[in-house]
Amino acid sequence: MYISKFVAPEIIFGKGSINQVGECCTRLGASRVFLVADQGVMQCGWIEKALFFLEHVGLDYQLWSDFSANPRDYEVEKGAMLYTETGCDAVLAIGGGSAIDAAKAVATLSTNHGKIQDYEGIDLINKPLPPLIVVPSTAGSGSEVSQFSIIADSSRKIKMTIISKSLVPDIAISDPLILSTVNSKLTTNTGMEALSHAIEAFLSLASTDLTDVHALHAIKLISANLRASVASQVNEEAKVAMAKASLQAGLAFSNAVLGLVHAMSHQVGGLLDFPIGEISAILLPYVMRFNLVSSMDKYIEIAKAMGAKVDRMTPREAAEKAISMVEELAMDVKIPSGLAELGLPEEVIPELSKNAVKDACFITNPRDADVEDIVEIFYSALQKK
């Protein structure tokens, strides 16, 4: 018997939809909201707008932004203490993937207690979380619809992957207008992150018909719109398309999980404190080349979704076209060609590779790999001149 599950929050999508935050919070029974916001959205005035809508419906709030671009264990533990001390009863996150991941971790600790390390892995959250509403400010993380939270372990210097259906927000509000205040570098990194989410979800051992339709459409939208979105902050058509792509890629990977790109990226991000989107964008074509033999038919579908005309190609040529088109897109939006440009020391690769095989994302990679395979991919991706 074939059974598949698909989890998703209530989704509100559209230009100006941030005006729904107050009503959404009250509908979930909130009286005092723990508002998690990153510095970027605060500087651009989006928190001021959100506070107007919270105050309009009579909601109290506690603002918290004391976390890093890659949220750390001790930061979210302090956030959870503040949540409890200030009597909050719901969590609202407005920001990029970092803000949403931090909000999920705070929500987890507010009812489950302990340390965030206690929940690293799959389905280790036992008690229900408080109401969780999220408003993404970037088109890339997909965290607004996913059952993932990525938190840095400050002592081990790795990124922990926490996966639980409890982490799926109650309501996701996706307002493409917020993307108009995101600079080109962040647009590039988050857009390529969404592409890596979509491709890994499509290739995942846990993919289904329900996830594939979202993954392929996300790949199509990103291929057609990321360049334009990077080129212009005021291209509303491209921003709307990228917001949709991020959301659909998030729905796909939340339910199908990911693969070796993210298992490896989490280790590099934990060590170097670089944006996960940039790291995964660098690694994506190298891991795709390694995985090619496992999923050639699916690679052909990826190439078609990216706009390739494959009718006169051999199956091998069409599959490899998917990789070259990813490389071409990455080059056009100025993703570094190798990890050496990020300053990755060669000597840490064996340890990163050992940690990668323990990452929860590795389980659904379409091709088996051992530590030596991952070491080889890392060395290839260094691209030292």
C-alpha positions as CSV (number, residue, x, y, z in Angstrom):
1,M,0.0,0.0,0.0
2,Y,1.3,3.5,-1.0
3,I,0.8,6.1,1.7
4,S,2.2,9.6,1.6
5,K,1.8,12.6,4.0
6,F,2.0,16.2,3.2
7,V,2.1,18.9,5.9
8,A,1.6,22.6,5.3
9,P,0.5,25.7,7.3
10,E,-2.3,28.0,6.4
11,I,-0.8,30.2,3.7
12,I,-1.7,33.8,3.0
13,F,0.0,35.1,-0.1
14,G,-0.1,38.5,-1.9
15,K,1.2,42.0,-2.1
16,G,0.3,43.9,1.1
17,S,-0.6,40.7,3.1
18,I,1.5,41.8,6.0
19,N,-1.6,43.7,7.1
20,Q,-3.0,40.3,8.2
21,V,-0.6,39.8,11.1
22,G,-2.8,41.2,13.8
23,E,-5.9,39.3,12.8
24,C,-3.9,36.1,12.4
25,C,-2.5,36.4,15.9
26,T,-5.8,37.0,17.5
27,R,-7.4,34.2,15.5
28,L,-5.0,31.8,17.1
29,G,-5.8,33.1,20.6
30,A,-2.8,35.3,21.2
31,S,-2.9,38.1,23.8
32,R,0.9,38.9,24.1
33,V,3.1,38.2,21.1
34,F,6.8,37.4,21.2
35,L,7.9,39.2,18.0
36,V,11.1,37.8,16.5
37,A,12.7,40.2,14.0
38,D,16.1,40.4,12.3
39,Q,17.9,43.7,11.9
40,G,17.3,43.9,8.2
41,V,13.5,44.1,8.4
42,M,13.7,46.5,11.4
43,Q,15.9,48.9,9.4
44,C,13.6,48.7,6.4
45,G,10.5,49.7,8.5
46,W,8.6,46.4,8.2
47,I,8.4,45.9,12.0
48,E,6.9,49.4,12.4
49,K,4.2,48.4,9.9
50,A,3.6,45.1,11.7
51,L,3.3,46.8,15.1
52,F,0.6,49.1,13.7
53,F,-1.5,46.0,12.8
54,L,-0.8,44.3,16.2
55,E,-1.7,47.4,18.1
56,H,-4.8,47.9,16.0
57,V,-6.3,44.6,17.3
58,G,-5.2,45.4,20.9
59,L,-2.3,43.0,21.1
60,D,0.7,43.4,23.5
61,Y,4.1,42.3,22.3
62,Q,7.7,41.7,23.3
63,L,10.2,42.5,20.6
64,W,13.3,40.2,20.4
65,S,16.2,40.5,17.9
66,D,19.2,39.4,20.0
67,F,20.4,36.6,17.7
68,S,23.0,36.2,15.0
69,A,22.7,35.7,11.2
70,N,23.2,32.0,12.0
71,P,21.3,31.7,15.3
72,R,23.2,30.0,18.1
73,D,22.1,27.6,20.8
74,Y,22.7,30.0,23.7
75,E,20.9,32.8,21.9
76,V,17.7,30.9,21.4
77,E,17.9,29.6,25.0
78,K,18.0,33.2,26.2
79,G,15.1,34.0,23.9
80,A,13.0,31.3,25.4
81,M,13.7,32.6,28.9
82,L,12.6,36.1,27.8
83,Y,9.4,34.6,26.3
84,T,8.5,33.0,29.6
85,E,9.5,36.0,31.7
86,T,7.4,38.4,29.7
87,G,4.3,36.2,29.7
88,C,4.0,35.7,26.0
89,D,1.6,33.2,24.5
90,A,2.4,33.2,20.8
91,V,5.4,33.7,18.5
92,L,5.5,35.9,15.5
93,A,8.6,35.9,13.3
94,I,9.2,38.5,10.6
95,G,12.5,38.2,8.8
96,G,14.7,35.8,6.8
97,G,15.4,32.1,7.5
98,S,17.5,33.0,10.5
99,A,14.7,34.9,12.3
100,I,12.2,32.1,11.5
101,D,14.6,29.3,12.6
102,A,15.3,31.2,15.9
103,A,11.6,31.7,16.4
104,K,10.9,28.0,16.0
105,A,13.7,27.2,18.5
106,V,12.3,29.6,21.0
107,A,8.8,28.2,20.6
108,T,10.2,24.7,21.1
109,L,12.0,25.5,24.3
110,S,9.1,27.6,25.7
111,T,7.0,24.4,26.1
112,N,9.5,21.5,25.9
113,H,12.3,23.1,28.0
114,G,15.9,21.8,28.3
115,K,18.6,22.7,25.7
116,I,18.0,23.0,22.0
117,Q,20.5,20.2,21.4
118,D,17.9,17.8,23.0
119,Y,15.8,18.2,19.8
120,E,18.5,17.7,17.2
121,G,17.4,15.1,14.8
122,I,14.0,13.9,13.7
123,D,10.7,14.0,15.6
124,L,12.1,14.6,19.1
125,I,9.7,17.4,20.1
126,N,7.0,15.9,22.4
127,K,4.9,18.8,23.6
128,P,2.9,21.2,21.4
129,L,4.4,24.6,20.6
130,P,2.6,27.9,21.2
131,P,0.9,29.4,18.1
132,L,3.5,30.3,15.5
133,I,3.0,32.9,12.7
134,V,5.7,33.7,10.3
135,V,6.3,36.4,7.7
136,P,9.3,35.8,5.5
137,S,11.4,38.7,4.3
138,T,13.5,36.8,1.8
139,A,12.7,34.4,-1.1
140,G,14.8,31.4,-0.3
141,S,14.7,29.7,3.1
142,G,11.2,28.2,2.8
143,S,11.2,28.1,6.6
144,E,7.8,29.7,6.6
145,V,6.2,26.4,5.5
146,S,8.8,23.9,6.6
147,Q,9.2,21.4,9.5
148,F,12.9,22.4,9.8
149,S,14.9,24.6,12.1
150,I,18.7,25.0,11.8
151,I,20.6,26.2,14.9
152,A,24.3,26.5,15.3
153,D,25.9,24.5,18.1
154,S,28.5,27.0,19.5
155,S,30.7,24.3,21.1
156,R,30.8,21.7,18.3
157,K,30.8,24.5,15.6
158,I,28.2,22.7,13.5
159,K,24.7,23.5,12.5
160,M,22.1,21.3,14.1
161,T,19.2,20.1,12.0
162,I,15.9,19.9,13.9
163,I,13.0,18.2,12.0
164,S,9.5,17.9,13.4
165,K,6.0,18.4,12.2
166,S,5.6,20.5,15.4
167,L,7.8,23.2,13.7
168,V,5.4,23.8,10.8
169,P,4.0,27.2,11.5
170,D,0.3,27.6,12.0
171,I,0.1,30.5,9.5
172,A,2.6,31.7,6.9
173,I,2.1,35.2,5.5
174,S,4.1,35.7,2.3
175,D,4.1,39.4,1.1
176,P,6.3,39.8,-2.0
177,L,6.5,43.6,-1.5
178,I,8.9,42.9,1.4
179,L,11.4,41.5,-1.1
180,S,11.8,44.9,-2.7
181,T,13.9,46.0,0.3
182,V,16.4,43.1,0.0
183,N,19.7,43.8,-1.7
184,S,21.1,41.9,-4.7
185,K,23.6,39.8,-2.7
186,L,20.9,38.5,-0.3
187,T,18.5,38.0,-3.2
188,T,21.2,35.9,-5.0
189,N,22.0,33.8,-1.9
190,T,18.4,33.1,-0.9
191,G,17.2,32.5,-4.5
192,M,19.9,29.9,-5.1
193,E,19.1,28.4,-1.7
194,A,15.5,28.0,-2.9
195,L,16.8,26.3,-6.1
196,S,18.9,23.9,-4.0
197,H,15.8,23.1,-1.9
198,A,13.7,22.4,-4.9
199,I,16.3,20.2,-6.7
200,E,17.2,18.2,-3.6
201,A,13.5,17.7,-2.7
202,F,12.8,16.5,-6.2
203,L,15.7,14.0,-6.1
204,S,15.1,12.9,-2.5
205,L,14.4,9.3,-1.7
206,A,11.3,10.6,0.2
207,S,9.9,12.6,-2.7
208,T,6.3,11.9,-3.8
209,D,3.9,13.1,-6.5
210,L,2.7,15.7,-4.0
211,T,6.2,17.1,-3.5
212,D,7.4,16.8,-7.1
213,V,4.8,19.1,-8.5
214,H,5.9,21.9,-6.1
215,A,9.6,21.2,-6.6
216,L,9.5,21.3,-10.4
217,H,7.4,24.4,-10.5
218,A,9.8,26.1,-8.1
219,I,12.7,25.2,-10.4
220,K,10.9,26.6,-13.3
221,L,10.1,29.9,-11.6
222,I,13.6,30.4,-10.2
223,S,15.2,29.7,-13.6
224,A,13.0,32.2,-15.3
225,N,13.0,34.9,-12.6
226,L,16.1,34.9,-10.4
227,R,18.3,36.9,-12.8
228,A,15.7,39.6,-13.1
229,S,15.1,39.7,-9.3
230,V,18.8,40.1,-8.7
231,A,19.1,42.8,-11.3
232,S,16.3,45.0,-10.0
233,Q,14.8,45.6,-6.5
234,V,11.7,47.1,-8.0
235,N,10.8,44.4,-10.5
236,E,7.5,43.3,-8.8
237,E,6.8,40.6,-11.3
238,A,10.1,38.9,-10.5
239,K,9.6,39.4,-6.8
240,V,6.2,37.8,-6.8
241,A,7.5,34.8,-8.9
242,M,10.4,34.3,-6.5
243,A,8.2,34.5,-3.4
244,K,6.0,31.8,-5.0
245,A,9.1,29.7,-5.8
246,S,10.5,30.0,-2.3
247,L,7.2,28.9,-0.8
248,Q,6.8,26.0,-3.2
249,A,10.4,24.8,-2.7
250,G,9.7,25.0,1.0
251,L,6.6,22.9,0.8
252,A,8.6,20.4,-1.3
253,F,11.6,20.0,1.0
254,S,9.6,20.2,4.2
255,N,7.8,17.0,3.1
256,A,10.5,15.2,1.0
257,V,13.5,16.4,3.1
258,L,16.8,17.3,1.3
259,G,20.1,15.6,0.6
260,L,23.9,15.7,0.6
261,V,24.1,19.4,-0.5
262,H,22.5,20.5,2.8
263,A,24.2,17.8,4.9
264,M,27.5,19.3,3.8
265,S,26.4,22.9,3.8
266,H,25.4,22.7,7.5
267,Q,28.9,21.7,8.4
268,V,30.6,24.5,6.5
269,G,28.1,27.0,7.8
270,G,28.7,26.0,11.4
271,L,32.4,26.4,10.9
272,L,32.6,29.6,8.9
273,D,29.4,31.3,9.9
274,F,28.6,32.0,6.2
275,P,25.1,32.2,4.7
276,I,23.8,28.7,4.0
277,G,22.4,29.8,0.7
278,E,25.8,30.8,-0.7
279,I,27.4,27.6,0.5
280,S,24.7,25.3,-0.9
281,A,24.8,27.2,-4.2
282,I,28.5,26.5,-4.5
283,L,28.1,22.8,-3.6
284,L,25.0,22.1,-5.6
285,P,26.5,21.3,-9.0
286,Y,29.3,19.2,-7.4
287,V,26.8,17.1,-5.5
288,M,24.5,16.9,-8.6
289,R,27.4,15.5,-10.5
290,F,28.0,12.8,-7.8
291,N,24.2,11.9,-7.7
292,L,23.7,11.9,-11.4
293,V,23.9,8.1,-11.9
294,S,21.1,7.5,-9.3
295,S,18.4,9.7,-10.9
296,M,19.1,10.3,-14.6
297,D,15.4,10.5,-15.6
298,K,14.8,13.1,-12.9
299,Y,17.8,15.2,-14.0
300,I,16.2,15.3,-17.5
301,E,13.0,16.7,-15.9
302,I,15.1,19.3,-14.1
303,A,16.7,20.4,-17.3
304,K,13.3,20.7,-19.0
305,A,12.0,22.8,-16.0
306,M,15.0,25.1,-16.4
307,G,14.1,25.7,-20.1
308,A,16.3,23.2,-21.9
309,K,15.3,21.7,-25.2
310,V,16.3,18.1,-24.8
311,D,14.5,16.4,-27.7
312,R,17.6,15.9,-29.8
313,M,19.9,15.0,-26.8
314,T,20.8,11.6,-25.6
315,P,19.5,10.8,-22.1
316,R,23.0,11.4,-20.7
317,E,23.4,14.7,-22.5
318,A,20.0,15.9,-21.3
319,A,20.7,14.9,-17.7
320,E,24.1,16.6,-17.7
321,K,22.4,19.7,-19.2
322,A,20.6,20.2,-15.8
323,I,24.0,20.5,-14.1
324,S,25.4,22.9,-16.7
325,M,22.3,25.1,-16.4
326,V,22.6,25.3,-12.6
327,E,26.3,26.3,-13.1
328,E,25.3,28.9,-15.7
329,L,22.6,30.4,-13.4
330,A,25.0,30.5,-10.5
331,M,27.7,32.3,-12.6
332,D,25.2,34.8,-13.9
333,V,24.2,35.9,-10.4
334,K,27.8,35.8,-9.2
335,I,28.0,32.9,-6.9
336,P,31.6,32.0,-6.0
337,S,33.0,29.2,-8.1
338,G,34.4,27.3,-5.1
339,L,34.6,27.0,-1.4
340,A,38.2,28.4,-1.3
341,E,36.7,31.8,-2.0
342,L,34.9,31.6,1.3
343,G,38.1,30.7,3.1
344,L,37.5,27.1,3.8
345,P,40.7,25.5,5.2
346,E,41.6,22.3,3.4
347,E,42.6,20.6,6.6
348,V,39.1,20.6,8.1
349,I,37.5,18.7,5.2
350,P,37.9,15.2,6.8
351,E,36.1,16.3,10.0
352,L,33.4,18.1,8.1
353,S,32.8,15.0,6.0
354,K,32.5,12.8,9.1
355,N,29.9,15.2,10.5
356,A,28.0,15.4,7.2
357,V,27.1,11.7,7.3
358,K,25.4,12.2,10.7
359,D,23.2,15.1,9.4
360,A,19.5,14.2,9.1
361,C,19.4,15.6,5.5
362,F,21.9,12.9,4.4
363,I,19.3,10.1,5.0
364,T,17.3,11.0,1.9
365,N,20.1,11.6,-0.5
366,P,19.4,9.5,-3.7
367,R,22.9,8.0,-3.9
368,D,24.7,6.2,-1.1
369,A,27.9,7.9,0.0
370,D,30.6,7.3,2.6
371,V,33.0,9.7,4.3
372,E,35.6,9.2,1.5
373,D,33.0,10.2,-1.2
374,I,32.1,13.3,0.7
375,V,35.8,14.2,1.2
376,E,36.3,13.9,-2.6
377,I,33.2,16.2,-3.3
378,F,34.6,18.8,-0.8
379,Y,38.0,18.8,-2.5
380,S,36.4,19.2,-5.9
381,A,34.3,22.1,-4.6
382,L,37.3,23.9,-3.2
383,Q,38.3,24.9,-6.7
384,K,41.6,26.3,-5.5
385,K,43.4,28.4,-8.2
